[in-house]
Amino acid sequence: MRIGYFVHDLADAAVHRRVRMMRSFADVTVLGFHRSDTAVLQLDGVDTVDLGRTMDARLGQRTLAVLRAVINSDRWQGHLAGTTIFVARQLEMLVLAAMVRRRIAPTAPLVFECLDIHRLMLTHHPISVALRMLERRLLRSCSMLIVSSPAFLTSHFAGHGSALPLQLLLENKVLAEDVPSGLLDRIGQLRATVPSEGPPWRIGWFGVIRCRRSLQLLANLVTALPGVVEVIIRGRPRRNVIPDFDQVVATTPGLSFLGEYDRHTELAALYGNVHFAWAVDFYEAGHNSDWLLPNRLYEGTLNGAVPLVLASVETGRWLAVRQCGVRLEDTRNQSIEGSLLEFFVGLDSTRYSIARTALAQVPLSDLLDDKAACDRFGKVLETLSRRY
């Protein structure tokens, strides 16, 4: 089986994880755009076909980049000779994958991997209507739809009705291959090991940092409870979304930004050094942010950092089923500001120990994709290929 994988951001850690997963059972050709100043010429040992640069939060620019890639497709579609299945991550990449598939392998299956629903897909604006029509039309050409959260199906794709192909839930779990050698054997012991208890109680906010309301909530919390709560931020801040990020961090004692990190070598240490993992997101509240099951939910739970989430969204429901985590209220009667402050004012070693014990009961299969999980995914795609 040979997979042509079209991705929106070649530097995205989740893209790298999916490529490693697929390489365990297939040959993979990776094509996509990059978001930084530097092109990404290789991804986990695989040479990539770099289609150019796109910009965060600029859908118009990304649309033009896709059109340029279409115009110049003769330059790169040769890399896909012999492809038996096409997988496209996000809608703009589905446009490219569908076009090239029609040209060079019209009988090969087309798979749409949807990890986010852009806010422009969800309004009554003419552009939104056009995007939904495009999505519906392309889905009719797809053999499978992969989502990372069941809420994407129930809250967005259910409206497509008969246009929907076969669906597969593939959550953003940690890839067992990414856990350092020897650490996987000790993961149970590490999950049961409690870090030095607070105060100060440390909250870790790791990954892509794009929610300004979260930043303000955490800044207000450490200001209200000096010496009781500390917040450590690591990852990639989206300063185009939070332009005052550096100013807020610099002027808020107890709030620290310590730069980016290497997920392969630092993840366990990052989460092992904090008591709680911040998994609240208001970036696209009411839509995408409510439906996501983000990487940090699985990473934090696996490495023993108790997730802080909103009770009313998909992360809250995921943790409620497993009876763990801190599920904060944000309602007319109880704001998240009040819920957050109330929790930390009342926090003591006993309550924290209970939360950690509950976390350690979550099955590893809910958090990790091991070789068996990769093999199951491979069999799904192989079965799909045999149908066409």
LINPE-V918984 format. One record per residue. RES is the residue in one small letter. SS is DSSP state (2 for helix, 1 for strand, 0 for the rest). PSI is psi in degrees with one decimal (999 if undefined). NEAR is the number of other C-alpha atoms within 10 Angstrom. Layout:
BEGIN
res=(RES;RES)
ss=(SS;SS)
psi=(PSI;PSI)
near=(NEAR;NEAR)
END
This chain:
BEGIN
res=(m;r;i;g;y;f;v;h;d;l;a;d;a;a;v;h;r;r;v;r;m;m;r;s;f;a;d;v;t;v;l;g;f;h;r;s;d;t;a;v;l;q;l;d;g;v;d;t;v;d;l;g;r;t;m;d;a;r;l;g;q;r;t;l;a;v;l;r;a;v;i;n;s;d;r;w;q;g;h;l;a;g;t;t;i;f;v;a;r;q;l;e;m;l;v;l;a;a;m;v;r;r;r;i;a;p;t;a;p;l;v;f;e;c;l;d;i;h;r;l;m;l;t;h;h;p;i;s;v;a;l;r;m;l;e;r;r;l;l;r;s;c;s;m;l;i;v;s;s;p;a;f;l;t;s;h;f;a;g;h;g;s;a;l;p;l;q;l;l;l;e;n;k;v;l;a;e;d;v;p;s;g;l;l;d;r;i;g;q;l;r;a;t;v;p;s;e;g;p;p;w;r;i;g;w;f;g;v;i;r;c;r;r;s;l;q;l;l;a;n;l;v;t;a;l;p;g;v;v;e;v;i;i;r;g;r;p;r;r;n;v;i;p;d;f;d;q;v;v;a;t;t;p;g;l;s;f;l;g;e;y;d;r;h;t;e;l;a;a;l;y;g;n;v;h;f;a;w;a;v;d;f;y;e;a;g;h;n;s;d;w;l;l;p;n;r;l;y;e;g;t;l;n;g;a;v;p;l;v;l;a;s;v;e;t;g;r;w;l;a;v;r;q;c;g;v;r;l;e;d;t;r;n;q;s;i;e;g;s;l;l;e;f;f;v;g;l;d;s;t;r;y;s;i;a;r;t;a;l;a;q;v;p;l;s;d;l;l;d;d;k;a;a;c;d;r;f;g;k;v;l;e;t;l;s;r;r;y)
ss=(0;1;1;1;1;1;1;0;0;0;0;0;2;2;2;2;2;2;2;2;2;2;2;0;0;0;1;1;1;1;1;1;1;1;0;0;0;0;0;0;0;1;1;0;0;1;1;1;1;1;1;1;1;0;0;0;0;0;2;2;2;2;2;2;2;2;2;2;2;2;2;0;2;2;2;0;2;2;2;2;0;0;0;0;1;1;1;1;1;0;2;2;2;2;2;2;2;2;2;2;2;2;2;2;0;0;0;0;1;1;1;1;1;1;0;0;0;0;2;2;2;0;0;0;0;2;2;2;2;2;2;2;2;2;2;2;2;2;2;0;0;0;0;1;1;1;1;0;0;2;2;2;2;2;2;0;2;2;2;2;2;2;2;0;0;1;1;1;1;0;0;0;0;1;1;2;2;2;0;0;0;0;0;2;2;2;2;2;2;2;2;2;0;0;0;0;0;0;0;0;1;1;1;1;1;1;1;1;1;0;0;2;2;2;2;2;2;2;2;2;2;2;2;2;0;0;0;0;1;1;1;1;1;1;1;1;1;0;0;0;0;0;0;0;2;2;2;2;2;2;0;0;0;0;1;1;1;0;0;0;0;0;2;2;2;2;2;2;2;2;2;2;0;0;0;1;1;1;0;0;0;0;0;0;0;0;0;2;2;2;2;0;0;0;2;2;2;2;2;2;2;2;0;0;0;1;1;1;1;1;0;0;0;2;2;2;2;2;2;2;2;0;0;0;0;1;1;1;0;0;0;0;0;0;0;2;2;2;2;2;2;2;2;2;2;0;0;0;2;2;2;2;2;2;2;2;2;2;2;0;0;0;0;2;2;2;0;1;1;0;2;2;2;2;2;2;2;2;2;2;2;2;2;2;2;2;0;0)
psi=(132.7;123.5;131.2;113.1;115.0;121.9;150.8;-24.2;107.0;-18.9;-3.7;127.2;-35.0;-32.5;-44.6;-41.7;-43.6;-38.5;-44.0;-37.4;-45.8;-31.1;-18.1;-14.2;3.4;163.0;136.4;129.8;123.6;126.5;142.2;-176.0;163.9;152.2;-12.2;-178.4;-20.8;133.0;150.5;103.2;-16.3;142.4;107.3;46.6;-2.7;127.0;137.2;161.5;101.8;121.5;1.5;-176.6;140.1;167.3;143.2;142.3;23.9;80.5;-35.7;-45.7;-38.7;-35.0;-43.6;-38.2;-39.8;-42.3;-39.9;-40.4;-36.8;-47.6;-36.8;18.2;-27.0;-23.0;-24.2;-14.1;-17.0;-25.5;-14.8;8.8;130.8;1.6;133.8;-13.9;137.1;129.4;127.6;126.9;109.7;159.0;-42.6;-31.8;-26.7;-34.7;-48.2;-45.0;-41.5;-39.1;-49.6;-38.2;-44.7;-33.8;-43.1;-19.7;66.9;-16.2;-5.2;144.8;146.5;126.7;130.5;118.5;110.4;117.1;-10.3;149.9;108.9;143.0;-25.9;-13.3;-9.8;13.1;-177.9;7.7;146.2;-35.9;-41.3;-43.4;-42.2;-40.8;-40.0;-37.4;-41.4;-45.9;-45.5;-43.2;-44.1;-34.6;-30.7;-21.9;-7.5;147.5;-20.2;147.5;121.9;130.1;154.0;-6.7;138.4;-22.2;-25.5;-37.1;-49.3;-31.9;-19.0;-59.7;-20.6;-28.2;-12.7;-15.8;-124.8;-11.2;-13.2;132.7;-169.1;139.5;145.6;128.4;120.5;93.9;166.1;50.9;162.2;135.5;124.1;-32.9;-25.7;-11.9;125.3;148.4;132.0;-29.7;-34.5;-37.1;-23.4;9.3;-36.9;-42.7;-41.8;-37.7;-27.4;-8.0;121.3;128.8;169.7;127.8;153.3;-178.3;156.5;142.9;125.8;129.6;129.3;127.6;102.3;147.5;-143.5;121.2;103.3;4.9;106.3;-35.7;-37.5;-43.7;-44.4;-39.4;-46.1;-36.8;-42.2;-36.9;-48.1;-28.0;-38.9;-28.8;65.1;133.1;-12.3;-39.6;136.8;149.0;127.4;123.3;129.4;143.2;-145.4;98.7;138.1;89.4;-18.4;-22.7;-35.5;78.4;-24.8;21.5;-53.6;-37.1;-44.8;-44.0;-44.8;-28.6;8.0;98.7;136.8;-8.5;119.5;138.5;121.6;21.7;-172.1;173.8;163.3;113.8;-26.1;-34.7;-20.4;-8.6;-49.0;-41.4;-38.2;-53.8;-28.6;-15.1;0.1;160.3;-31.1;149.2;123.5;115.5;30.8;139.6;121.0;10.2;-43.5;59.2;142.1;-15.1;-111.1;-42.9;-29.5;-22.3;-20.2;149.3;90.6;163.5;-42.9;-22.3;-45.5;-41.3;-46.6;-47.3;-42.0;-39.8;13.3;12.4;120.9;120.4;138.6;118.1;168.9;134.8;-30.2;-4.5;-178.2;-36.5;-40.5;-40.8;-38.8;-44.8;-33.3;-40.0;-35.1;2.8;50.2;177.4;169.3;112.9;105.3;143.6;145.8;77.8;-179.5;-34.0;-21.5;108.0;158.8;-33.6;-47.9;-39.7;-41.7;-46.9;-43.0;-40.8;-47.0;-28.1;-37.5;1.3;132.9;-179.5;-33.0;-47.6;-38.8;-41.7;-39.5;-42.3;-40.3;-39.3;-42.3;-38.1;-39.1;-12.5;-9.8;126.0;140.5;-30.1;-20.4;-11.5;-25.0;140.6;105.5;-171.1;-38.1;-39.3;-41.0;-42.0;-38.8;-40.7;-42.2;-40.1;-35.7;-46.6;-36.8;-41.8;-39.2;-41.8;-35.7;-20.8;-16.6;999)
near=(14;19;21;23;25;27;26;24;24;27;19;13;14;17;19;15;18;14;21;21;22;20;18;13;19;16;16;23;21;23;26;25;26;21;17;14;8;10;17;21;14;14;15;11;8;15;14;21;20;20;24;16;20;23;15;13;12;9;14;11;14;18;13;12;19;22;15;13;19;18;10;12;15;10;11;15;17;11;14;21;12;13;20;22;24;27;25;26;22;19;23;20;22;26;18;19;24;23;14;20;21;12;9;15;17;14;13;20;23;27;27;27;24;17;22;18;19;15;15;15;17;16;11;10;11;10;13;16;15;13;17;17;14;13;19;18;13;18;23;15;17;21;22;22;21;22;22;21;23;16;19;23;20;11;13;15;17;13;12;16;9;10;16;20;17;11;15;17;14;16;21;24;24;23;19;17;16;17;19;14;10;8;12;14;11;10;17;16;11;18;19;15;15;17;13;11;14;17;15;16;19;20;24;27;26;26;18;16;21;19;19;19;14;18;20;13;15;24;21;15;22;19;17;12;15;13;14;18;21;24;24;21;23;18;17;15;21;16;13;11;15;16;12;12;19;13;9;16;17;13;10;14;15;22;22;18;18;9;12;14;15;9;14;11;12;13;18;21;10;20;24;21;18;26;23;26;28;23;23;25;22;16;18;14;13;11;20;22;21;22;24;24;24;21;19;24;27;21;22;29;25;27;26;29;32;29;29;23;24;21;21;14;21;21;26;25;15;16;21;14;8;14;16;22;25;21;22;22;19;16;11;7;7;12;13;17;15;14;15;20;18;12;13;15;11;8;15;14;11;9;12;18;13;11;20;23;18;15;25;21;14;16;11;17;11;14;22;21;21;17;15;9;16;20;16;12;17;19;13;13;22;17;11;18;18;10;10;12)
END
